């Protein structure tokens, strides 16, 4: 047996981190601080864009600001394709993970130090590229810690997901306070500091990861690396031309990101399906993954409205007073991670206890759409209330349903995509899963453009009802999906 194989087996047999391999802790820590920086910045991005200049913002129209937040979130997930491809074909997952963290930190520094639209453009581009490189590869490395049929797998991903939400809690908490008391740029600076902490922790434990993570699983011939670099240059030039010509602009950026992300996902499904390196079982599983992908798109188009539509709702409709003190607008975004931290261990323990008796992934996904659809309908009792009259506790209950839906599809989706991935498309299959988030997040900006605080009933009703109907439809596809998955649930 080779030394690398021995090291991998040793890692998979490890139980020192709550019954899981110890390297899960290092990945847990990196993802925690990356999410701290991401959600800390994202938590104040929308209000920074639409607040008036006299309030420290940039004075954009609110629908445009919400659309940009959705487009930016979608671009992060779109960038996972580039990060995953470079990991699988050129550098390996571990190196991409490390360099991406550095790029993210640089992006937050730009937002903190460069004023106006220049800082926003440079910062968002760098953070999107870095987060894209980090997201898919961190999850791929978690998958490397478990064999395909290890019953700890879903529980391990759920623990990893809890780390994500610890960061998602601390980020908006700190940046929101700093923004409210000092200013936006200090809040962005805190996000940079958080990413620096994540880098330090990860750098001290890089050697503990499986050796397979340090090289490309499907190396690109050296002669074709130059073609890849040329393609990147051409793409950048094309983007600049479209932007300068006004074809792509802040008002339609969310549509562009959603369309490009959907097209990229379709191309990947085709490539994986026809590749000679994919066997019959793997092709069948890729086909079965498509309905799950669509379900994820719908889910994230609703859930990601927390950072756009619901942030605006918190600003104008929600009663944010707590014992005479008004909490920061973006603290609405603290509620979901609190619930995730509380309930992720419960869900993890439940899946661990049930083992092979747990409901299948397609059923979990269908139920997630039904739950979040019900949550949207629960905004209706206060649809005609005045400004700042919706009780905080009522919104918290709605977001509890958001989180239950999230725990049924997001960490489970990470595990599911790593299980169905063809051997030579490991990181890229997880990137496809993140592309579903990308399409959905961009569409959340599109949907947010139809929200009006003066006429809320049609918005909550149409979105909630559509989600429930699509969830029921997803449940009807469970049997054919399980058949095509060929033994994977």
ABEGO torsion letter per residue (X at the ends): XBAAAAAAAAAAABAABGGBBAAAAAAAAAAAAAAAAAAAAAAAAAAAAABBAAAGBAGBBAAAAAAAAAAAAAAAAAAAAAAAAAAAAAAEAAAAAAAAAAAAAAAAAAAAABBEAAAAAAAAAAAAAAAAAAAAAAAAAAAAABBAABAAAAAAAAAAAAAAAAAAAAAAAAAAAAAAAAEAAAAAAAAAAAAAAAAAAAAAAAAABBAAAABBABBBBAAAAAAAAAAAAAAAAAAAAAAAAGABBAAAAAAAAAAAAAAAAAAAAAAAAABAABBAAAAAAAAAAAAAAAAAAAAAAAAAAAABAAAAAAAAABBABBGGBBBBAAAAAAAAAAAAAAAAAAAAAAAAAAEAABBBAAAAAAAAAAAAAAAAAAAAAAAABBBGABBAAAAAAAAAAAAAAAAAAAAAAAAAAAAABBAAAAAAAAAAAAAAAAAAAAAAAAAAAABBAABAAAAAAAAAAAAAAAAAAAAAAAAAAAAAAGGBX
